[in-house]
Amino acid sequence: MTQPHSSDANMRRVLAMYGPAVFAGALATRATDPVVAEIARDFGTTAAQAALLGTAYTLPFALVQPILGPVADSVGKRRVVSICVALLAAMLLFSAMAGSLGWLMVARALSGAAAGGMMPLTLAIMADAVPLKDRQVALSRMLVFGISGQIAGGAIAGPVAAVFGWRGMLLLCALAAVVGAAALLLASRGAAPEPVTRYDPVVAARRYQSILANPNAIPLYLTVAAEGGLVFGSFPFLAPLMLARGIGGTTEAGLAIGAFGVGGLAYAAMARPLLARFGQAGVVRIGGGVGALALLGFAVAPAFWVMVAAGFLLGNAFYMIHNAIQTRATELSPQFRGSAVSLHAFSFFSGQSLGPVLFGLGGATLGLGVSLAAAAAALLGLAWILARRPA
């Protein structure tokens, strides 16, 4: 069997095993963004406070990465993913039963910590299975599951909440996590057992030290942190922004966020020809320009359809940039790839968790439109800097 065919077979096997779990984690990530106004009303608080549910999910997601990466390198990535998706199902059920905003924050934090063991380690598993020359395309295929989860989380949260309430949406997320756990359990039956070594925090610290000694590591991690904040920080504020302009509400904001996912799927479909035509650096530059245009679209959108179009363009642009960063992260330390990718996820979700805070401060002082315009300029500059650095 030729190497290309072997790579394709390995890619399909990893997608079948881990794709449903990745979908469930992504579905839960954006599940509360479109229903911020409803949650705030139910608990008698402000939209700005309820918007911090996004941070409550993504910050623990980030903080567990330095622990999960070396643990997975020691006891097996598949084991860690299996445990985490089961915990995610339990924590989402807890979220749906929360009796106050405080308890919901706690439940979202525990959900985020559990979800931290899915996408990053799955990307490392895919990188182990597929050679570098095919890896960026393979990673883009795994992203389809994450993107689909984002689409569902954004697009259906409003309609589901209208019928079953926001608690019904979180119950649906819990069901998706159960399906992900079952799919992984069934697919793992014929897989070879993973070797287990003793987890040693001193060894883990040395692994991180060796990864960060790579001169490309810190600039790459700082780049992905900034990208996460610039792209995702505005999402919890889209519904209040649209309500203030009279161009929509919860359902329409969910569709705009869902369009982000559709844009990501469009990139996944075009990844191979785009990379062949423009190369990695060229695709990153295009992504920077398109992303800046999308954020400016959010800033000035006079109608619902402009918000949806901007969401689509932002999703396309984000994955043009992010896919390149992910691919580079998998090569920072091939020997300790789980740890390297976990540091990447730590940086990315740390940036994501700070994004709503910074956009909230910017909206209160300068106005959300000005904050979005500043983010557009920053994203364009970030993409051009990334494109100039060697892959």
PEFEN-V759814 format. One record per residue. N is the residue number from 1. RES is the residue in one letter. OMEGA is omega in radians with two decimals (* if undefined). NEAR is the number of other ideal C-beta (glycine too) atoms within 8 Angstrom. Layout:
# PEFEN-V759814
n,res,omega,near
N,RES,OMEGA,NEAR
N,RES,OMEGA,NEAR
This chain:
# PEFEN-V759814
n,res,omega,near
1,M,-3.09,4
2,T,-3.12,5
3,Q,3.11,6
4,P,3.14,7
5,H,3.11,8
6,S,3.12,9
7,S,3.14,12
8,D,3.14,8
9,A,3.11,9
10,N,3.14,10
11,M,-3.13,14
12,R,3.14,8
13,R,-3.14,9
14,V,3.12,15
15,L,-3.12,11
16,A,-3.09,9
17,M,-2.93,12
18,Y,-3.09,16
19,G,-3.13,12
20,P,3.10,12
21,A,3.10,16
22,V,3.09,16
23,F,-3.11,15
24,A,3.12,18
25,G,3.13,17
26,A,3.11,16
27,L,-3.12,15
28,A,-3.07,18
29,T,-3.04,12
30,R,-2.98,15
31,A,-3.08,12
32,T,-3.07,16
33,D,-3.10,18
34,P,-3.07,16
35,V,-3.14,15
36,V,-3.10,16
37,A,3.14,13
38,E,3.13,11
39,I,3.12,14
40,A,3.14,13
41,R,-3.12,7
42,D,-3.07,7
43,F,3.09,10
44,G,-3.13,5
45,T,-3.11,7
46,T,3.10,6
47,A,3.14,11
48,A,3.12,8
49,Q,3.13,9
50,A,3.12,16
51,A,3.13,13
52,L,3.02,11
53,L,3.07,14
54,G,3.09,15
55,T,3.14,11
56,A,3.12,12
57,Y,-2.98,16
58,T,-3.12,14
59,L,3.05,13
60,P,3.05,13
61,F,-3.14,15
62,A,-2.99,16
63,L,-3.14,11
64,V,-3.04,11
65,Q,3.14,15
66,P,3.09,11
67,I,-3.05,7
68,L,-3.11,15
69,G,3.14,18
70,P,3.06,18
71,V,3.13,11
72,A,3.09,17
73,D,-3.10,11
74,S,-3.00,12
75,V,3.11,10
76,G,-3.11,10
77,K,-3.10,13
78,R,3.12,12
79,R,-3.09,10
80,V,3.13,14
81,V,-3.11,17
82,S,3.13,12
83,I,-3.06,9
84,C,-3.13,14
85,V,3.06,18
86,A,3.09,10
87,L,3.12,10
88,L,3.13,17
89,A,-3.12,13
90,A,-3.09,10
91,M,3.08,13
92,L,3.05,16
93,L,3.07,11
94,F,3.13,11
95,S,-3.10,13
96,A,-3.11,11
97,M,-3.06,7
98,A,-3.09,11
99,G,3.12,4
100,S,3.13,7
101,L,3.12,11
102,G,3.11,6
103,W,3.08,9
104,L,3.07,13
105,M,3.13,11
106,V,-3.12,9
107,A,3.09,13
108,R,3.12,13
109,A,3.11,12
110,L,3.07,12
111,S,3.13,15
112,G,3.10,14
113,A,3.11,12
114,A,-3.14,13
115,A,3.13,15
116,G,3.14,17
117,G,-3.08,14
118,M,-3.03,16
119,M,-3.09,11
120,P,-3.12,15
121,L,3.10,17
122,T,3.07,15
123,L,3.09,13
124,A,3.09,16
125,I,3.11,13
126,M,3.13,15
127,A,3.07,12
128,D,-3.00,7
129,A,-3.00,10
130,V,3.13,12
131,P,-3.02,7
132,L,-3.05,5
133,K,3.13,4
134,D,-2.90,11
135,R,-3.09,13
136,Q,3.08,12
137,V,-3.14,10
138,A,3.12,14
139,L,3.11,15
140,S,3.09,13
141,R,3.08,10
142,M,3.12,16
143,L,3.12,12
144,V,3.13,11
145,F,3.10,14
146,G,3.14,13
147,I,3.12,15
148,S,3.07,12
149,G,3.09,19
150,Q,3.10,17
151,I,-3.12,13
152,A,-3.13,12
153,G,3.14,18
154,G,-2.99,18
155,A,-3.04,13
156,I,-3.11,12
157,A,3.14,18
158,G,3.12,16
159,P,3.12,10
160,V,3.13,11
161,A,3.13,15
162,A,-3.12,7
163,V,-3.01,7
164,F,-3.09,8
165,G,-3.13,8
166,W,3.08,12
167,R,3.09,9
168,G,3.10,12
169,M,3.14,16
170,L,3.05,15
171,L,3.09,12
172,L,3.08,11
173,C,3.12,14
174,A,3.11,14
175,L,3.11,8
176,A,3.11,14
177,A,3.07,17
178,V,3.11,9
179,V,3.11,10
180,G,3.12,16
181,A,-3.14,13
182,A,-3.14,8
183,A,-3.14,13
184,L,3.12,16
185,L,-3.12,9
186,L,-3.10,7
187,A,-3.09,10
188,S,-3.06,10
189,R,-3.11,6
190,G,-3.09,4
191,A,3.11,8
192,A,3.12,3
193,P,3.14,4
194,E,3.08,9
195,P,-3.13,5
196,V,3.02,6
197,T,-3.11,6
198,R,3.08,4
199,Y,3.14,9
200,D,-3.12,7
201,P,3.10,7
202,V,3.08,6
203,V,3.12,8
204,A,3.12,14
205,A,3.11,8
206,R,3.10,8
207,R,3.12,13
208,Y,3.12,12
209,Q,3.13,8
210,S,3.11,10
211,I,-3.10,14
212,L,3.06,9
213,A,3.05,7
214,N,-3.06,9
215,P,3.12,6
216,N,-2.95,9
217,A,-3.05,13
218,I,3.07,7
219,P,-3.13,9
220,L,-3.14,13
221,Y,3.08,12
222,L,3.14,9
223,T,-3.09,12
224,V,3.07,15
225,A,3.12,12
226,A,3.12,11
227,E,-3.13,16
228,G,3.13,15
229,G,-3.08,13
230,L,-3.06,14
231,V,-2.98,11
232,F,-3.06,11
233,G,-3.08,14
234,S,-2.98,14
235,F,-3.13,11
236,P,-3.09,12
237,F,-3.10,14
238,L,3.14,15
239,A,3.07,18
240,P,3.13,10
241,L,-3.13,10
242,M,3.07,15
243,L,-3.13,10
244,A,-3.13,6
245,R,-3.12,8
246,G,-3.11,4
247,I,3.12,10
248,G,-3.14,11
249,G,-3.05,10
250,T,-3.10,15
251,T,-3.11,11
252,E,3.09,14
253,A,3.08,16
254,G,3.11,18
255,L,3.09,13
256,A,3.09,17
257,I,3.06,18
258,G,3.10,16
259,A,3.04,14
260,F,3.12,16
261,G,3.10,17
262,V,3.07,11
263,G,3.08,17
264,G,3.07,15
265,L,3.10,13
266,A,3.09,11
267,Y,-3.12,15
268,A,3.12,13
269,A,-3.07,6
270,M,-2.97,8
271,A,-3.06,12
272,R,3.13,7
273,P,3.11,7
274,L,-3.13,12
275,L,3.11,12
276,A,-3.07,5
277,R,-3.00,7
278,F,-3.05,8
279,G,-3.08,7
280,Q,-3.11,10
281,A,3.13,10
282,G,3.13,10
283,V,3.12,13
284,V,3.12,14
285,R,3.11,11
286,I,3.13,12
287,G,3.11,15
288,G,3.14,17
289,G,-3.13,11
290,V,3.13,13
291,G,3.10,19
292,A,3.11,12
293,L,-3.12,11
294,A,3.14,15
295,L,3.04,17
296,L,3.07,11
297,G,3.04,13
298,F,-3.03,14
299,A,-3.01,12
300,V,-3.00,8
301,A,3.11,11
302,P,-3.05,6
303,A,-3.11,7
304,F,-3.06,10
305,W,3.09,6
306,V,3.10,11
307,M,3.13,18
308,V,3.12,11
309,A,3.12,10
310,A,3.10,15
311,G,3.11,16
312,F,-3.13,14
313,L,-3.13,14
314,L,3.09,16
315,G,3.11,18
316,N,-3.10,14
317,A,-3.11,17
318,F,-3.09,15
319,Y,3.00,16
320,M,-3.12,16
321,I,-2.98,16
322,H,3.14,10
323,N,3.09,14
324,A,3.13,14
325,I,3.13,14
326,Q,-3.11,12
327,T,3.11,13
328,R,-3.14,11
329,A,-3.13,13
330,T,-3.12,15
331,E,3.14,7
332,L,3.13,11
333,S,-3.12,11
334,P,-3.12,6
335,Q,-3.12,4
336,F,-3.01,13
337,R,3.11,13
338,G,3.12,13
339,S,-3.12,15
340,A,-3.14,16
341,V,3.08,17
342,S,3.05,17
343,L,3.06,17
344,H,3.13,15
345,A,3.08,14
346,F,-3.13,13
347,S,-3.08,14
348,F,-3.08,13
349,F,2.97,15
350,S,3.08,13
351,G,3.12,15
352,Q,-3.09,14
353,S,3.12,14
354,L,-3.09,11
355,G,3.14,15
356,P,3.11,15
357,V,-3.11,11
358,L,3.09,11
359,F,3.09,14
360,G,3.09,11
361,L,3.12,8
362,G,3.12,13
363,G,-3.12,11
364,A,-3.07,6
365,T,-3.05,6
366,L,-3.00,7
367,G,-3.08,8
368,L,3.13,12
369,G,3.12,8
370,V,3.12,10
371,S,3.11,14
372,L,3.10,13
373,A,3.10,11
374,A,3.10,10
375,A,3.11,13
376,A,3.13,15
377,A,-3.12,9
378,A,3.14,10
379,L,3.10,16
380,L,3.12,12
381,G,-3.14,9
382,L,-3.13,14
383,A,-3.12,15
384,W,3.08,10
385,I,3.12,9
386,L,-3.11,12
387,A,-3.11,11
388,R,3.14,6
389,R,-3.14,8
390,P,3.13,3
391,A,*,7
